[in-house]
Amino acid sequence: MTTREEILKYGMTFPEVYQDTPFHDPNWILVRYKKNKKAFLWTYEYQGQMRINVKVDPEWRDFWRNTYNSVIPGYHQNKEHWNTVILDGSIPDQDIKRMIAESYDLIIGK
């Protein structure tokens, strides 16, 4: 997964979600959960690279950052609870999907 289209297509497979552009900037497209309006997937291009931000359990935060050089602390978000994933092709699709799914699970509530 290296494109915004692939990421958004996968993000929209989760129950009760919608796309949002809250900053009135087409570079920033978020996927939110309808019931609480929380975003679990942020997509944007920065420094010529497609990136996503995903919420992360602090217990897994460092695992992802240590496993892949293209997973870094969340850009413009709480560095303890968010990771930025640079979509440079270095991370297998199944791991990107797992990070997105875990982000969704964290924001939907118990």
C-alpha positions as a printed Julia matrix, in Angstrom:
110×3 Matrix{Float64}:
   0.0    0.0    0.0
   1.66   3.15  -1.19
  -1.19   5.4   -2.36
  -3.87   7.42  -0.63
  -6.49   5.64  -2.74
  -5.42   2.2   -1.46
  -5.36   3.41   2.13
  -8.75   5.14   1.95
 -10.33   2.15   0.22
  -9.17  -0.08   3.07
 -10.13   2.47   5.74
 -13.66   2.62   4.38
 -14.13  -1.15   4.87
 -14.63  -0.67   8.61
 -18.16  -0.43  10.01
 -19.81   2.97  10.36
 -17.03   5.19   9.04
 -16.89   8.22   6.76
 -14.3   10.43   5.09
 -13.77  13.98   6.26
 -11.71  17.01   5.19
 -11.92  19.13   8.35
  -9.18  21.58   7.4
 -10.74  22.49   4.02
  -7.46  21.31   2.52
  -7.69  18.4    0.06
  -4.25  17.23   1.19
  -5.72  16.13   4.51
  -8.35  13.38   4.24
  -9.39  11.63   7.45
 -11.5    8.56   8.11
 -13.71   8.88  11.18
 -16.04   6.65  13.16
 -19.64   7.9   12.84
 -20.76   7.31  16.43
 -18.14   9.49  18.14
 -16.63  11.34  15.14
 -13.1   10.32  16.2
 -10.55   9.93  13.43
  -8.55   6.71  13.27
  -6.83   7.3    9.94
  -5.26  10.53   8.7
  -3.91  10.7    5.14
  -1.7   13.48   3.76
   1.32  14.18   1.6
   4.32  15.74   3.29
   7.77  16.43   1.85
   6.8   14.59  -1.32
   5.79  11.42   0.54
   2.35   9.94   1.15
   1.84   9.41   4.88
  -0.8    8.22   7.29
  -1.26   8.8   11.0
  -2.74   6.01  13.09
  -3.58   5.79  16.76
  -1.42   3.24  18.56
  -1.51   1.49  21.91
   1.57   2.75  23.8
   2.55  -0.89  24.38
   2.93  -1.33  20.59
   4.17   2.17  19.73
   7.88   1.4   20.04
   7.54  -2.05  18.46
   6.34  -0.48  15.21
   8.89   2.34  15.36
  11.74  -0.09  16.01
  10.6   -2.58  13.37
  10.27  -0.12  10.47
  12.31   3.01   9.78
   9.27   4.45   8.03
   7.19   4.43  11.23
   7.9    7.57  13.23
   6.23   9.54  16.04
   2.9   11.03  14.97
   3.25  14.19  12.91
   1.3   17.03  14.56
  -0.21  14.63  17.1
   0.47  13.21  20.55
   3.72  11.26  20.1
   2.75   8.76  22.8
  -0.51   7.69  21.16
   0.02   8.28  17.42
   2.42   6.98  14.79
   3.09   8.33  11.33
   3.61   5.7    8.65
   5.5    6.8    5.53
   4.07   4.87   2.58
   7.37   4.21   0.83
   6.77   0.53   0.07
   9.02  -0.74   2.86
   6.18  -2.04   5.07
   4.2   -5.13   4.04
   0.52  -4.41   3.31
  -0.63  -6.75   6.08
   1.27  -4.71   8.69
  -0.14  -1.42   7.41
  -3.62  -2.95   7.54
  -2.97  -4.22  11.06
  -1.91  -0.75  12.24
  -5.05   0.81  10.71
  -7.29  -1.89  12.24
  -5.7   -1.4   15.67
  -6.23   2.36  15.35
  -9.91   1.78  14.55
 -10.28  -0.55  17.54
  -8.75   2.06  19.84
 -11.12   4.88  18.88
 -14.46   3.04  18.71
 -14.62   2.61  22.48
 -15.45  -0.45  24.51
